Each structure stands twice: as C-alpha cells, then as structure tokens.
C-alpha cells in the first residue's frame, strides 16, 4: 500500500536513514534492488520502497499457519511505529488520508 510522506519529512528517511530505521524496528534488513526487505513476527516479508519524496510503499506478507494474538499485536504495533516514523503521519492521519483518496477514487 502507498502512504503519503509528510511535507518536508523526506529528509528524515533519505540516504541510509530509512534502512537504519528498518533495522532498528525490525532487525535484519536487506537491500533488494530498489526495495528494503525485512521480516518480523507474523510478517514473513516487509518490503519498503520510496516511490517519490512524498510517497512510500509498504507491502507485507503474513506468515502461514497458526498465529498467536500477542505476536500479531506486537507485529502490528511495530509496523505502525515504522510507518509513523517513516512517513511523519500517525495511524489516524494515515487512515484519514486513505479514506479521502478512496472517496476521490484515487486508490
């Protein structure tokens, strides 16, 4: 899914800063072409791409099999913390922006 990056926020994630942020939150992070890839908890793959100075793509793949509630919650919290620190928008603001785009037919 694509997320908007707050105006002027890109300076916080350019260069190696985004990879360092992923390492801090998810652990081992690898560069695969133009994407940064990690895994954490129930998320077997977390793929992040900077599409533009105002747009970030985050794609996740969940692990197969039984998933514990605590592990799911922890993974979701980590992903939300990453998205907030990478985009400058908290989860509520990201949701409002996505709803607005959906109403405008831009999703």
Steps between C-alpha positions, in 0.01 A plus 500: 500500500618853425532753780548875473812644658444820697623812322864564594530158672700329224826641639448268801505183286724580204832325443554213743263646762203287384708181508632593846142558619393159368796334673412674827136387490507165316860376530686362197422701189625431148508708182332324205519726197311817588324337799598448861388162634465371856283263700362514852261287707201392292623706201715269291583784260492877541594675175548877496562727200529875473290585194555878522589761760134500604410131456609177673387149413476236773405144400469224761452125479371312805647171613298184437365285780367570846568852623494598868305810603797652683727445201245655262456806725875545543559475124220750430637744759848480350367554150296801615802645684709459186236657274462797736874564522547450125209718382458753781128413526349300787257215426193722537635754249601222256149353523333838437723564198422154359124551551516834325684346203248216485211749486678688221557173312879528521562159661 
